Amino acid sequence: MSRGKKYQESAKKYDPSASCELQEALGLVKTMAYAKFDETVDISVKLNLKKNQSVRDTTVLPHQFRGEKKVLVFCKPEKEKEAQDAGAAFVGADDLIGKIRGGWTDFDVAVATPDMMKDVGKLGMILGRKGLMPNPKTGTVTFDLKGALAELKKGRTEFRADKTGVVHLAVGKLSMENDKLAENIKTVVAEIKRKRPADAKGDFIQTVSIASTMGPGVWVTIKDEE
């Protein structure tokens, strides 16, 4: 892949064959950043997974860095007040399903009560492509709307391994203090370790790297302790 001059100059500050302790790695990521905006810091965790294994869950980072999410709730009329009181931006049933079929997706997270999933499932082609389909594994299919929205308001975020066994996740902004970024990263790594499949063999976490939106990645030394 061809890289721009700024990227190439920035990359000279780091030996890509080296792996650094977390605080040193964060320092390098900030030193190598060159964009004029407050870049996002991303983590990539390569897992040792078999083809039939997957890792998917949610976590709440201790230090938030994004604005409040717009939550849509699919539910029957008797649950609408609970959803509204809990802070949902949009609440409804067939009306919202029709609106989404028409192309509207101006929300960040969708939550549904179990009795709505038969109808919501028909939106799979639309919501699935955008990663918005409610899923019991991520706590977004539930009758406990108050509890689900409270977690989402705190900044609950989903992580999942892609087809190559890598988890990619935003963990903060460059403007954040290194200690806060480190806490977020440690939280993500701990949650990923917690989801290790029972039949996984060898080192579960193979590599960890962090990078800013535009900058080069830095390998991080994090032991895969059981």
N, C-alpha and C positions, 0 to 999 in steps of 0.2 A: 504493500500500500504506500502511495506517495504521500509524504508529509510536508507541510509548509515549513518555511524557514524559521519561524518563531518556535515551532514544535521541535525542530531539529536542534536549534540552539539550546532550548530548554533541556532536551534529553541528554545533552553533554554533561549535565550536572550530576548524573546518576549512572552508576555501573549496573546495567540490567542483569548481570550475572550474580549480583549480591542480594542478600535478603536482610532486611533491617528489623530491629525491634520497633514496636508500634509507634512510640513517640518520635523516634528518629525518622520513621517512614512518613509520619504526618508532617514533620518539618520539611522533608524533601518535597512532598506534594505541594506544599505552600510555596516553597522556593521556586519550583518549576512552573507554577501557574503564571500565565501571561495574558489571559483574557481581561477585558475591561469591565466585566460584570462579575458579580459574586457567584463564582462557579459552585456547582454541587460537588460534593465528595461522594464517590461511589465505591462500593466494595464488590469484589468478584471472588467467590469461593468455589474452587474446583473440588468436587466430591468423587469419591470412589464408589460408584453405583453400578449395579448390574442393570441390564436392560429392563428387567421386570420391577426394579426398585424406583421409588420416587420420594422426594422430600418436599413437603408443602405445609405451611402453617402461617400463623400470624404472630406478630410481636408488637409491643408498645415500647418505642425507644424512650429512654429516660430524658432526652433533650430534644424537643421538637424544633422544626425549622421550616415548616410549611404552614400556609394559612389554613383556616378551618375548612374542612371538606363539606361539600354539598351532598347530603345523604337523601336518597330516594327510598321510600318504603312502599312495597306492595303489600296490602293487607285488606281484610274485610272491614266493613264500616264499624264494627264493634271494637276494633283495635286502633282506629284512626286517631282518637284523642290521645291515647298513650304515645303514639308515634309523634304527634304534633308537640305534646308536652315535653318529649325527650329531645326535641330540637331538629326533627326531620325537616328538610327544605321542601320536599314534595311527598305527598301521601295520597294513595288512591289504589284503584284496582284496574278495572277494564278501561277506564279513562286514560290512565297512564300507559297501559299496554298499547292502546290505539295510537297514542301520541308518539311512542317510541317506534312503532311500525311505520309511522310517517317520516321517520328520520331524526327525531329529536333525541339527543343524548347529553343534554347540558347538566350533568351531575357527575360526581366523583365516585360514589359508592352506591350500590343497590342492595337493599335488605328486603327479604320477603318472609312472610310467615309460611309455615309448611303447607297450609291449606291453599296457598296461592301458586305453588310451584307447578302444578299441572298446566296452568295458563301461562305463567311466566316462562316455562320451559320452551314455549313456542317462539320466544324471542332469542333463542340460542344463536342463530346466525348473526344477529345484530349485537347482542350483549357479549357473546363469547369472543368475538373478534376484538372487542375493546377491553376485554378483561373485566367486564362489569356484571357477569352472571352471578347471582347469589349462589353460595355453596355452603353446605353444612360444615365442611372441613375448615372453613375460614370464619365460622360463626355468623354468617350473613343469612342463614336460613334458620329462623328461630321465632318462637312465640314471645320470648323475653326481649321485646323491642327496647324497653328502657335500658336494660343492661347492655345490649348490643350497641346502641347509639352512644352510651356513656363511654364505652371502650373506643369507638371510632372517633369521638370528640377528643379523646386523649391523644389520638394520633396512631391508633392501631394500624399497622401496615402488613401487607401480605408478602411472603417470600416463597419462591418455589424454584426448584432446579429445572433448567431447560433440558432440551433433548441431549445436550452434550454433558450433562451433569454439573452445570455451573449455576450458582445462585448469584444473580446480579441485584444489587439493592442500593438505593441512595441512603446515606447515613448522616448527611449534614451539609453545611455550607462552609466555604473556606473562611468566612468571617468569624466562625465559631471558635471558641477557645479549644486548644488541643485536648485538654482534659475531657471536655464534653464530647468531642468527636471520638476520643478513645473509649469513653463509656458506651457510646452508641455502638461502636464497632464490636466491643466485647460482648454486648448484649446480643447482637446478631449472631456472632460466632457461637455463643453459648446455646442459643435457641436452635441453631442448626445442628449442633452436637446432640442436643436433646432429642432430635427427630431421627437419629441414626437408626436405620432398619435393624431389626434384631438379628438378621442373618448376614449383615455386612461383614466383610473380612478385611483384615489389615488396617492401615491408616485410613480412616474415614475422610478426613480433610486432607487433601493432597497439596493444594496451594492456596494462598490468600494474597490478593493484591488490592491496592487502593489507588485511586487516581481522581483528579479533578475532571470536570466536564471536557476540557480541551487539552489537558496536560498528559504527560506520559505516566504510565503506571509504575508502582513501586511494590516489589515483593515484600511481604510482611512475615516475620517469624512468629508463628503462633503454634504451639505444640498441640497436637491432637490428643489431649489427655482424656482418659475415660472417666 
